[in-house]
């Protein structure tokens, strides 16, 4: 993880439980003598997130509706820290304003950006229920209310248009795009992921139970053409707003999609970078480009 990430060390479950007692029933000691939770149980991850946000980021009252994505806080914080490094290279450190495309019901990126770096943030989504939930989460303190605005994207075909206002400037945009190409692919990926997370010494979960334990609405998980096509569309649409954004960025979940994305960026002859990240054994990256 990024050197500034607070989650480089193992979780201190005593402190986390003190912060959020509802986490306690989900904490157990595994066969290696390590205290942990079952990450295939959505409620366990939800209570862990509430504890992490309260203990490390002074955020209380955060929640998400059933079946929406429950984000891993350490990985989300990593993206924020690497974005800060990118801005620092341009000697930008004050009065920073960012745009999160697909803020989701959790509103996590604007919350972390505000709490860690005092950024001003705008979050946008096409899902009205997600907008309502994100608005609630970003209104749990005066600081969050003063630094974060949530906007509804009413046209599914647009990414920036209808959101970035005339004469408005953002130092960066960020995005965690839907990465599956279909609902069927998303379901198979979910089942595979959660089967891998399930331990042999834990009660077997049926397919129905696994699906119920996993969060994620359709627009959060998949779109036609998947991640690659979504990002290519974002790159094309970014041209219209090249004078209103410093750095456009997006996560790229699948490494094999990088070649298509590079080709699209090179076609526009823009300055771009691929910035690697890692959380444990998981390797990830985001692409950043500017005009």
N, C-alpha and C positions, 0 to 999 in steps of 0.2 A: 504493500500500500504506500501511498504518498507519505513522506516523512512527517508531514504536519497532521496526518490523520490521527484522531484521538483513539482510533480503534485498532492500532497496530499491536496492542497487547491483548491477551485473552480477556474475556468478559469477567468483570468482578461481580459475580452474582449476588453476593451479600449486599453490596451497594445498590445494585439494580433492583433487588427485591425491596430494600428499604424505600427506594424511590417509587416503586409500583408493586405493592403486595400481591396484586392479582397475577403476577408472574410466577409466584412461588409454586403453585401446583404443577407447573410444567417443567420445572428444573429437576434433573436427576443426575446421578453419577453413572457414567458409562463403564464399559468393561476395562477401559484404560485408566480408570480412577479420575476422570475429568468431568467436572460439572458442565452440563450442557442442556439443550432442549431438543425435542424432536422437530426439526425444521420442516417436516412434511405436514405438520399440523398448523393450519393457518392461524388459529387462535393463539397458539404458543408464540408464533412470530409476531403477531399483532401486539401481544402483551410485552414482548421483548422490545419492540419498537417504542412503545409508550414509555417504558423504563429508560431506554437510551435517550430519547428526546428530553425527558424530564431531567435526568441526571446530568447529561453532558451539554444540553442546548437550552435548558431553562424553558422548555415548552410543555405546558400542561393542557389537558383537554383535547389532545389530538386523537382522531378516530377516523375510521373509514366504514362505509356501508358494506353489508355482506357481499361477497363475491367480487369485490374490486381488488386490484393488485395491492399487495402489502409489500412495500419496497424494502430491500436490505439496506439499512442505514449506512453501514460502513462503505459499501460500494458507491452509494449516492454521494456521500461526502467526498470520496476520491475525485469524482468528476468536478466537483466544486473547487477543490484545491488545485487541480491541474489547470482549470480555467483561470484561476488567480495567477498562476505562473505565466500563462500565456499573455494575460493583460499586463503583468509586470514587465515583460520583455519590451512592451511598447510604452513603458513608464506611465502606465495608467493605474492609479491606486486609490483615487478619491472620486466621489460622486458617480460611482459605477451603476449602470442600469442594464439589466439583463432581461431577456425574454425566453421563457420556457414553453416550447411547443409541445402540447400534450401533457399538461400539468397533472392530469388524473385526479381522482378523488382525494388522494393523499396530500397533494400540494407540497411534496417533500423538498424539491429543489429550491423553490423560492424561500421556504422556511430555513433551510440550511444556509443558503446564500446570505440571507438577512442576519441570521444568528452568528455565523462564523465571520463574515466580512462586512457586515452592515451595508450590503448591496440593496439597491432598490430593484424590485423585480415585478414583472408582469407574467402571469401564467395564463395560458389559453387552452381550451379544449372544445371538442365538438359535442360532447356528452353533457346534457343539461344537469343530470344527476351528479356527475363528477364536478361540474362547476359549482353546484350548491354545496357539496361536501368540502371542496377545496376552499371556498369562500368562508365556510364555517371554521375550518382548520387555521386559516390565516387571519382569523379575527379573534384568536384566543388571548392576545395580548396587545397592548397599545403599540409596542414596537412593530409587531408584525402588521397590524392594521395600517400603520403609517408608512411602511416600506413595501407592501405588496398589494397589487391590484390583480383581480381575476377577471378575464374577459372571455366571453362566449364566441367561438368561431361558428357562425351560422351557415357557412358554405363549405361543405365537405371537400370541395375541389380545391379550395384555397388554403395556403399555409400561412402566408404573411399578409396578403390582402384582406382588408376588413378588420385587421388587428393592429398593425402598425399605422398610427395616425399621421396625418400630414404634418411635416416639420418635426416629427418625433424621431429621436436618435437613441439607438441601443448600442452599448459597447460590445455586446455579444448576444447571440441566440444559442440555445441549447435544446437538445431533443433526445428522448429515448424512444425511437420509433417502434411501431409494431413489426415484429420480425418474421412472423409466419405468413405463408401465402394463402392459407385457407383455414376455416374452422376445424376441419378434420386434422390438418397438420398440427394445429395448435393443441388439440386434444391429445393426439398421440405424443407430442413433445412433453406435455404436462404429465401424462401418466408415466412416461419413461423417467422423467426427472424425479418424480416423487417416489417411484419404486426404488430408485437408486438411493434416495434419502432414507428410506425405511430400513430400520435395523432388524436383524433376524430375531433379536430377543424382544421386540416390541410386537403388540397385537397386530395381526394381519388386517389390512384395510381393503375393503371391497373397492371396485372401480367407482361405484357411486360415492362412497365415503371420501375417496381421494379427490374426486371432482369437487365435492362440497367443501373440502378443506382447502382447495386452491382458489386464490382470488384471481379475478381478471375478466373484464367485460370484453366483448368481441373487438371493439375498436382499440383496446389496449394491446391485444395479442396478435391480430392478423389484419391484413388488408390485401386487396388484389395486387399481385406482383410481389408481395412481401416487402421486406426491409430494403432491398436493392432498388426496387422501383419507386418506393416512397422517397428515398434519399435522392434519387435522380430527379424526381419531381421537385423536391426542395431546392436542389442546386439550380435548376432551370428558373424557378420562381424567385430565387434570391437575386437574380440580375436586376429585377425591377426595383429592388430596395438596396442596391449596392452603396448608395450614398447615405443611407440611414442606419447602417449596421457596420460596426468595426469588424468583428469576427463572427462568421456563421459557423456553428459547430453541431455535430450530431454523433451519438454513439453508433458504432457499427458492431453488432453482435456476432455476425458471421464473417470470419476472416476471408472466406472465399468470395465475398461480395466486394472486397476492396478493389479488385481489378476493374470492375464495372464502374465503380465510383470514381476511381482515379481517371478513367477514360473520359467520363463526363466532365470532370474538373479541368482536365487538360484541354478539352475541346473549347472551354471558355477562356483558357489562358489565364487562370487565376493563380494567386499564390496560395498554396495549400500545404498542410502538414498532417501526418498521421501520428497521433500521440498515444503510445502504449500505456496501459495500466494493468495492474494485477492485484487480485485479492485471493491470497492463498494459492491454490492450484489453478484458479480461474484466470485466464488471460483475456483481456478486453482492450478496447481502444476507442478513441474518437477521432473524427476527421474535422479539421478546422480549415476554413478558407476565407480569403478576403480579396477585395477588388482593388 
